[in-house]
Amino acid sequence: MLGGAETVTINQVTQDMIENYMVPLPPIEEQQRIVERLDTLLPLCDTLME
């Protein structure tokens, strides 16, 4: 059916890998600007979906 197909080993993502992964975050000032922008835009999205 799959003529010549071979098996492949897929690496797994472990809990240790996730716990030790550094997630880059913008500075707090930028995070606050993002929140302010979302606070402005999300109600507009809600209105448009009605």
KOLPAKOL-142319 format. One record per atom (N, C-alpha, C): atom name; z, y, x. Coordinates in Angstrom, 1 decimal, padded with zeros to 4 digits. Example, Ala and Ser with C-alpha at 12.3 -4.5 7.8 and 13.67 -1.06 7.14 Angstrom:
! residues 2
name = N&pz = 007.8&py = -005.7&px = 013.2
name = CA&pz = 007.8&py = -004.5&px = 012.3
name = C&pz = 007.8&py = -003.3&px = 013.2
name = N&pz = 007.1&py = -002.2&px = 012.8
name = CA&pz = 007.1&py = -001.1&px = 013.7
name = C&pz = 007.9&py = 000.0&px = 012.9
***
This chain:
! residues 50
name = N&pz = 000.0&py = -001.2&px = 000.8
name = CA&pz = 000.0&py = 000.0&px = 000.0
name = C&pz = 000.0&py = 001.3&px = 000.9
name = N&pz = 000.9&py = 001.4&px = 001.9
name = CA&pz = 000.9&py = 002.5&px = 002.7
name = C&pz = 000.3&py = 002.2&px = 004.1
name = N&pz = -000.5&py = 001.2&px = 004.2
name = CA&pz = -001.2&py = 000.8&px = 005.4
name = C&pz = -000.8&py = 001.5&px = 006.7
name = N&pz = 000.0&py = 000.8&px = 007.5
name = CA&pz = 000.3&py = 001.3&px = 008.8
name = C&pz = 001.5&py = 002.3&px = 008.8
name = N&pz = 002.1&py = 002.5&px = 007.7
name = CA&pz = 003.3&py = 003.4&px = 007.6
name = C&pz = 004.4&py = 002.9&px = 008.5
name = N&pz = 005.1&py = 003.8&px = 009.1
name = CA&pz = 006.2&py = 003.4&px = 010.0
name = C&pz = 007.5&py = 004.1&px = 009.4
name = N&pz = 008.6&py = 003.5&px = 009.7
name = CA&pz = 009.9&py = 004.2&px = 009.2
name = C&pz = 010.2&py = 005.3&px = 010.2
name = N&pz = 011.0&py = 006.2&px = 009.7
name = CA&pz = 011.4&py = 007.4&px = 010.5
name = C&pz = 012.9&py = 007.5&px = 010.3
name = N&pz = 013.6&py = 007.8&px = 011.4
name = CA&pz = 015.0&py = 008.1&px = 011.3
name = C&pz = 015.2&py = 009.6&px = 011.0
name = N&pz = 016.0&py = 009.9&px = 010.0
name = CA&pz = 016.3&py = 011.3&px = 009.7
name = C&pz = 017.7&py = 011.6&px = 010.1
name = N&pz = 017.9&py = 012.6&px = 011.0
name = CA&pz = 019.2&py = 013.0&px = 011.3
name = C&pz = 020.0&py = 013.6&px = 010.1
name = N&pz = 021.3&py = 013.3&px = 010.1
name = CA&pz = 022.1&py = 013.8&px = 008.9
name = C&pz = 022.8&py = 015.0&px = 009.3
name = N&pz = 023.1&py = 015.9&px = 008.4
name = CA&pz = 023.9&py = 017.1&px = 008.6
name = C&pz = 025.3&py = 016.6&px = 008.3
name = N&pz = 026.2&py = 016.7&px = 009.2
name = CA&pz = 027.6&py = 016.3&px = 009.0
name = C&pz = 028.5&py = 017.5&px = 008.7
name = N&pz = 029.6&py = 017.2&px = 008.2
name = CA&pz = 030.6&py = 018.2&px = 007.8
name = C&pz = 031.0&py = 019.0&px = 009.1
name = N&pz = 031.1&py = 018.3&px = 010.2
name = CA&pz = 031.5&py = 019.0&px = 011.5
name = C&pz = 030.4&py = 020.0&px = 011.8
name = N&pz = 029.1&py = 019.6&px = 011.6
name = CA&pz = 028.1&py = 020.5&px = 012.0
name = C&pz = 028.1&py = 021.8&px = 011.1
name = N&pz = 028.4&py = 021.7&px = 009.9
name = CA&pz = 028.5&py = 022.8&px = 009.0
name = C&pz = 029.7&py = 023.7&px = 009.3
name = N&pz = 030.9&py = 023.0&px = 009.6
name = CA&pz = 032.1&py = 023.8&px = 009.9
name = C&pz = 032.0&py = 024.6&px = 011.1
name = N&pz = 031.1&py = 024.1&px = 012.1
name = CA&pz = 031.0&py = 024.8&px = 013.4
name = C&pz = 029.8&py = 025.7&px = 013.4
name = N&pz = 029.1&py = 025.9&px = 012.4
name = CA&pz = 027.9&py = 026.7&px = 012.4
name = C&pz = 028.2&py = 028.1&px = 012.2
name = N&pz = 027.8&py = 029.0&px = 013.0
name = CA&pz = 028.1&py = 030.4&px = 012.9
name = C&pz = 027.0&py = 031.1&px = 012.0
name = N&pz = 027.5&py = 031.7&px = 011.0
name = CA&pz = 026.6&py = 032.4&px = 010.0
name = C&pz = 026.6&py = 033.9&px = 010.4
name = N&pz = 025.5&py = 034.4&px = 010.8
name = CA&pz = 025.5&py = 035.9&px = 011.1
name = C&pz = 025.6&py = 036.7&px = 009.8
name = N&pz = 026.5&py = 037.7&px = 009.9
name = CA&pz = 026.7&py = 038.6&px = 008.7
name = C&pz = 026.4&py = 040.0&px = 009.2
name = N&pz = 025.9&py = 040.8&px = 008.3
name = CA&pz = 025.7&py = 042.2&px = 008.6
name = C&pz = 027.0&py = 042.9&px = 008.7
name = N&pz = 027.1&py = 044.1&px = 009.3
name = CA&pz = 028.3&py = 044.8&px = 009.4
name = C&pz = 028.8&py = 045.1&px = 008.0
name = N&pz = 030.1&py = 045.4&px = 007.9
name = CA&pz = 030.7&py = 045.6&px = 006.5
name = C&pz = 030.1&py = 046.7&px = 005.8
name = N&pz = 029.7&py = 047.8&px = 006.5
name = CA&pz = 029.1&py = 048.9&px = 005.9
name = C&pz = 027.8&py = 048.5&px = 005.2
name = N&pz = 027.0&py = 047.7&px = 005.8
name = CA&pz = 025.7&py = 047.2&px = 005.3
name = C&pz = 026.0&py = 046.3&px = 004.1
name = N&pz = 027.0&py = 045.4&px = 004.2
name = CA&pz = 027.4&py = 044.6&px = 003.1
name = C&pz = 027.8&py = 045.4&px = 001.8
name = N&pz = 028.5&py = 046.5&px = 002.1
name = CA&pz = 028.9&py = 047.4&px = 000.9
name = C&pz = 027.6&py = 048.1&px = 000.3
name = N&pz = 026.7&py = 048.5&px = 001.2
name = CA&pz = 025.4&py = 049.0&px = 000.6
name = C&pz = 024.7&py = 048.0&px = -000.2
name = N&pz = 024.7&py = 046.8&px = 000.2
name = CA&pz = 024.0&py = 045.7&px = -000.5
name = C&pz = 024.7&py = 045.5&px = -001.9
name = N&pz = 026.0&py = 045.5&px = -001.9
name = CA&pz = 026.7&py = 045.3&px = -003.1
name = C&pz = 026.4&py = 046.5&px = -004.1
name = N&pz = 026.4&py = 047.7&px = -003.6
name = CA&pz = 026.2&py = 048.9&px = -004.4
name = C&pz = 024.8&py = 048.8&px = -005.0
name = N&pz = 023.8&py = 048.3&px = -004.2
name = CA&pz = 022.4&py = 048.2&px = -004.7
name = C&pz = 022.3&py = 047.2&px = -005.8
name = N&pz = 023.0&py = 046.0&px = -005.6
name = CA&pz = 023.0&py = 044.9&px = -006.5
name = C&pz = 023.7&py = 045.4&px = -007.8
name = N&pz = 024.8&py = 046.1&px = -007.7
name = CA&pz = 025.5&py = 046.6&px = -008.9
name = C&pz = 024.6&py = 047.5&px = -009.7
name = N&pz = 023.6&py = 048.2&px = -009.1
name = CA&pz = 022.7&py = 049.1&px = -009.8
name = C&pz = 021.6&py = 048.2&px = -010.4
name = N&pz = 021.0&py = 047.3&px = -009.7
name = CA&pz = 019.8&py = 046.6&px = -010.1
name = C&pz = 020.1&py = 045.4&px = -011.1
name = N&pz = 021.2&py = 044.7&px = -010.9
name = CA&pz = 021.5&py = 043.5&px = -011.8
name = C&pz = 021.6&py = 043.9&px = -013.3
name = N&pz = 022.2&py = 045.0&px = -013.6
name = CA&pz = 022.2&py = 045.3&px = -015.1
name = C&pz = 020.8&py = 045.6&px = -015.6
name = N&pz = 020.0&py = 046.2&px = -014.7
name = CA&pz = 018.6&py = 046.4&px = -015.1
name = C&pz = 017.9&py = 045.1&px = -015.4
name = N&pz = 018.1&py = 044.2&px = -014.5
name = CA&pz = 017.5&py = 042.8&px = -014.7
name = C&pz = 018.0&py = 042.2&px = -016.0
name = N&pz = 019.3&py = 042.3&px = -016.3
name = CA&pz = 019.8&py = 041.8&px = -017.6
name = C&pz = 019.2&py = 042.5&px = -018.8
name = N&pz = 019.0&py = 043.8&px = -018.7
name = CA&pz = 018.3&py = 044.5&px = -019.8
name = C&pz = 016.9&py = 044.0&px = -020.0
name = N&pz = 016.2&py = 043.8&px = -018.9
name = CA&pz = 014.8&py = 043.4&px = -019.0
name = C&pz = 014.6&py = 042.0&px = -019.5
name = N&pz = 015.7&py = 041.1&px = -019.3
name = CA&pz = 015.6&py = 039.8&px = -019.8
name = C&pz = 015.9&py = 039.6&px = -021.3
name = N&pz = 016.5&py = 040.7&px = -021.9
name = CA&pz = 016.8&py = 040.6&px = -023.3
name = C&pz = 015.6&py = 040.7&px = -024.2
***
